[in-house]
């Protein structure tokens, strides 16, 4: 299925918005002329400069900006971490939206997969939104995605786009698509966690990798997460929780109290940021980077791609998180 979102974005950005800017400049110019009794008009100069700036921004963000990729390294320290996992490395990526890498854009996704493998991680985790609308998008990328390798494997959860909420078809088709996504992820060798958890062992110690289904607001985004089921039987273990929607952290994960580290995506950092700041931060929601509440932490990645192939400032990223036991100085 073809998504028209990229074409709509380009038409609105390159034509509709510039026309509105020209109109607004003329209205403001007339007001200024009347207010200050000016005879000379500067509307056409302002309009030209603004329209050129808009065009340059859209073209850059849709080409160079969307193709850029950054690898960020962080250390997460927790007293709950077993000593044998000190230095354990997790590569976290999210929001691949592989339908946006079709045809001549396939090399961008291939570069990202090569960069992930180059980290030689102990574990790779993916926190949802593998597709845009339907699982057919995955077919041309299955071989590329299957190349992901880590000592303890690849773990994943589903994001809102991985369900059929955006697919225009019968309920039977939607159910078939939902099952197809699950099947394809497992065919790629990924361990897809659907409100469940696994353990990773080192000698006599272990940590828990848990994955909830998408736990959004229940209106615009599916609310299918069940933390009780996900962490059934988990006691005082060190838990890495995978959850696509970061809003679930305050709603379910913090109150439960068992997950020391939660990894999320979903927001894309709005795919636009200036100096590390995105307008999405005005909402007060967890949208990009680290958040802490006592001994619990959340990291929200900006992800790789998007339904709309555009990024400006909020560059696609791969995150390498090294788990560490606190040093004596950290405990003071």
C-alpha positions, 0 to 999 in steps of 0.5 A: 500500500502506498502512503501519500504522507510524503507527497502531501508533506512536500506539496504543503511545504513547498507550495501551500506554506510559501503561498500563505507566507506571501499572503501574510507578508503582504497583509503585514506590509499593508498594516505597517505602511498605514500605521507608519505612513510608509510609501515603500513596500518590502513585502516582496523582499521578505516574501522571497527570503522566507520562501527561499528559506522554507524551500532550502529547509525542506529540501535539505531535511528531505535529502541530507537530513534524512540520510544522516545517522549518529551513534551515541554512547551512554553509560547507565549505572545501577546498584541492582545490576549483577557484577557479571554484567558490568560493561554489558553493551546494548544497542538500542534503535527504534522507529525504522519505518522501513517503508520509507527506505524503498527503492533508491533509499535502501542504502540508508537502512543498509548503512544503519544496519552496518553501523549497528553491527559495527558496535559488536554489542552484547544485545540489540533491542528494537522498540517498535514501528518497523513498518509504516502501514502494512507488512508488505513493506518489510519484504524487500528489507528482510535480508538486510534486517536479518543481518543484525547480529549480537552475542545474546540476540535481537529483541523487539517489541511492536509500535503503534504502526506495527498494528493495522490501525492505519491500514484501510481494509477489512477486519480479516485483512487487519488481523492477517497483517498483524500476524504477518508482522509478528511472523516476519520479525521472528523469521528474521531471527528476532525475539519479539516480546508480546507482554512477556520477558526473557532472561540473559545469563552470565555465569550464575547471574542474570538480567531480565529483558522485558517487552510490553506491547504498545501502551499508548493513550488508548485513543490515537494509539493502541493501549495493549500493554500489560505490565503484570503479565509482562513481569509475571514472576519477576522479583528483584532482578535487574530489568530492561523494559522495552516499550514503544510509547514513552508515555507508559513510563509514568503511567504503568512502569514507574508505579510498578517499580520493577524496571530499572531501565526503560527504552522507548521511541515513538516520538522521533524527537519530532524529526526537527530540533534546534540546538538539541531542543524540539518544540515537542518538549513544550508539552512536558512529555518524555520525548527525547533523551534521558529521564529519571525517577529515583532508581528508575530511568527512561531513555527515548531515542529519536529513532531512525526514520519516519513515515515522512522522510524528513529530519532537521536537527533531530538526526536519526540515531543508534544508541549504545548503552553500557550497563555498569555497577556504581563505583564507590564514588557514585554511592557517596 
